[in-house]
Amino acid sequence: MPLYNGEKYVKFAIESLLEQEFKDFELIISDNASTDGTRRICEEYAKLDGRIRYHRCAANVGATPNFNRVWSLAQGELFKWAAYDDECCPGSIKEYVEAFDAAPSDTSLIYSHCAIIDESGRVKRTRCDSLSIDAARPHARLRQLLGHMGTYDAFYGLIRAGALRKTRLLRPCLRNDCVLLAELAIQGPFMQLDRVLFRLREHHENASQANRSRIAHLLWNDRAHVIRGLLLPVREREVLEYLRGVACSQIGASEKARCCYVVLSTYYWRRIRTFAGRNRRRLAGMYHSKCLN
């Protein structure tokens, strides 16, 4: 659980984990030098439950290094990121683990449907990426992912540590959760559980709401590499990270070439379609206006 200034919601996130039916896990909390009451709350819970390991950064290192830090401290065969403002549904960890036990050995990630909750914990709606990442070859799984992913809820699923260990973890770029999911899809299939096991909280203080501009989001993400993120346009930087992920993957040269083609064709074909659709509507509007005149 990486966090920063989470005193308003962190107790709900912690309790949703400690109350799980499945008990054999460690909860690693990495506090990114919070300035509110987060430290006191976390230390109190750590005293009550030996499964909690609380660590505090000496200074705010940015969200991405802090997310990667909790992974570096983990010891289990399965791993899950848990946001300080979200909640795990009762019994979710047990269902994830049982699904992994029954899944093929190359399965890299298991995730579920998601309930969106408000600041008070009331359910507003449910959603799911509906990612069918089950193709036999890496480039085909990558095409399935990039062609259908929309909300990135799969990022908060349960991940096989061996697969995550072969990735570059989160990178200093925008939409880095999507880049990491792509590297995991290259490693192996994803499995979706068709029920809500995860509750994501929408509130005005979360990252997407509090960091509206590109520079603000880059600063929140990784302060040390913010200039690097400005050297290329956002989409080109993202594409470059996808290609680097492919290059670093442990697959054959022919599969790497196919994966690179999937990345480039998916992204730039989508941009061409978006551009064409936008201009088609503009031209249609101009034609309609001209006819009326």
N, C-alpha and C positions, 0 to 999 in steps of 0.2 A: 504494500500500500504506500505509494509515494504521495506526499501531500505537502501543502503549504497553506497556512492560515485556514485550517479546516474546522475550527472549534464549533461551528454551527451545525455541522452534519456528521462529523467523524464518529461520534458515539453510535449513531444508527448503523453506520457501515461496519464498525467493529462488532457490535452486538449481533448483526445479521450473520456474521461469520462464526462467532463463538457459540451461537445457538444451533449450529448445523448438527445434523444427526451423525455425519461422518466427523470423527474427532482427530484422526491421525494426520495433522497438518501443522505447519508453523506459519504464523502471521508475522511477516517482516514489515515494519513501518519505518520509512525513511523520511524524516522531517526535514524539509528544505529550508531550515533556519526560520521557522515561523515566528512571528512577532506577537501573536495573540495567545489565547489559552490552550492552544493545541498540545504543547509539550506536557502541560500538567494533566490533561485528560488522558493522553496516551500512556504516560508513566503510571497513572493510577490503574489503568487496565492491565498494564504489564505486571504490576505487583499482584494482581488478582489471578492472572492466568499465565502459567509458565510457557505456553505456546507462543506468546507474543515476544518478539525481539524488537526493541525500539532503538533506532539509530537517528542521530541528528547531525546534519551538515553544519559545518562551522559558518558557512556563508551560502547564500542562495546561488545555486549553480545552474538554475534553469530546469524546466520540466523534463526535457529529454534525458539529460545526464542522471536526474533523480530516478526516472523510470528505469533506466538501465542499471542503476545502482542496486535496486532491490533484487534484480535478477542475479547480480554478481554475489549477493549475500545468500541466495537460496541454495538449498541442498537436496531437494526432493526430485523424484523422477517425473513429476508433473508440476506445472507452474501456472499461476494465474495472476494477472494484474487486477487489483481491486482499487477503484477510485474512492477517495475519501467521502464523496457525496452520493455514491450509489449504494445499492443494497443487493445482497444475494437472497433469493427466495428460500424458504425453509426446504431442506432436503436437496438443494441444488448440487452441492459438492458430491454427495453420494451418487446422484444420478450421473454426473459427469464421469466420476471414477468408474462406475459400473459400465458405462458406455465404452470407456477406453478398454476395460477388461475384455469386452465382447467384440471390439473393433479389430480390423486387420492391423498388424504390427507396424505398418508404415503410416497409419493415420497420424497426422501432425497436430490437428486441432479439433476440438469439439465445442460447439456453441449452441445457443438456444434462441427462442423468441425473446423479445425484450418488452417490458412494460415501461412506459414513460410516466414518471411521477412528478408532481409539483413540489414546491417547497415544504408543504405539509405532509407529503407522502401519499397523497391521493392519486390514483391511477387516472391519467388523462386519455391514454390510448395505448395500443400495443403495435409492435412492428417487428419485422424480420427481414434481413437481407435476402433470405431464401437462396443462399449460395449452394449450388450443387457442384462441389469441387471433388469429383470422384473419377476423373479420367485416369487412364493408366500411365500416360506420359506427361512429363513436367510441362512441356509447352502447351499441351491441351488443357491442363489444370489452370495454367496462367491465363489462357484465353477465357476460360469459364469465369475466373475471378474478375478480371478487368472488364469483362463484358456485362457483368451483372451487379457488381458491388455498388451500394448506394450510401449506407449509413455507418458502416464499419463496426457494427455491434459485435461481430465475430472477434474483434481484438480483445474483448473481455471474456472470451471463452477460456477453456482449460487447454493448455498447450503441453505437448510432450517435450520434456527438457532436452532430449537428444536432438530433436528437430530445431529447437530454438538455438541450441548451441552452435549449429551450423550456419546461422544467419549473422548479419552484422548488427543486429538489434536495431534500436530506433536511431535514425539518422537525423542530422541537423538540417531538416527541410520541412516545408509545409506538407501536410497529409502524410507524415512519416509512418502513421499507423497503417495506412494503405500499402506503403512500400514494404513494410515488414510482413504484412499478410501475403504479399506477392512472393516473398522469399520463402515463407512457410508453405505456400501452395506448391512451390517447386520441390520442396522436400517430400511432401506427401499429401494425401487427400484430407479434406475437411468433412466432418459429420455434423449435421444439424439435428437437434432434438426438437420435435414439434410441440413444444410447450414453453410457457414463460417461466424461466428460472433466474432471470436477471431484471433488476429494476434500476433504470437510469433516471437520475433526477435532472430536470430542467429548472434552472434558476438564473437570475441576472448576474450572479457572481462567477458562473462557470467560464471556462477558457474561451469558448466561442463567442460568448456575450461580452465578456470583459475586454477582449482583445480584437477589436473590429478591424483595425488597419493591419496591413501586411507587416510593417515594421514592429508593431506592438506584439503581434503573434510570434514573430521571429525572436524577439527579446524574451518573451515568456518561454518559448521553446528551448532556446540554447543561447545564452548571452555571449558565450565565448566564440561562437561561430556565426554571429548575426551578419557580419560583413560578407562572409562567403555566400550567405543566402541571398544577398543583393546583387551579386555579380551576374546572375542569369535571371531571365524572367521566371516567374513562379512555376509555370508548366514545364519549361525546359529543364529547370533544376530537378523537378520531380521525375521527368523522363530519364535524366542522367542517372539518378539514384536507382531507378529500376534497372537500367542497363548495367550499372556497377554491381547490383545484387546478383544479376544473372552471371556476370563474369566471375564473381567470387563463389558461386555455387559449385557443389561437387557433382556435376553431371558432365556427360560427354560433350565434345566440341560440336557435334551436329545438333544436339538438343539445345546447347547454348545459342547457336545460330537461329534456331527456330524460335526460342524464347525472345531473342532480340527482335525478330521480325514481328512477333505478337505484340510486344510493347509498342513498337513504332507504328505499326498498322492500326492498332486499336486506338492509340491516342490521336494520331493525326487524321485518321479517317473520321473519328468522332468530331474533331474540330472542324473538318471540312463540312460535315453534315450540319453542324450547328451554324456555321457561317452561311452556308447555302440556304438553310431554313430561315435564318434571320433576314437575309437579303430578299428572299422570295416573298416574305410577308411585307417587307418594305416596298418592293416593286408593285405588289398587288395593291397596297394602299395608295400608292401614287397613281396607279392606273384607275382605281376606283374614283379617286378625287378628281382626276382629269375628266372622266366620263360625266361626273356630276356637274362640272363646270362647262 
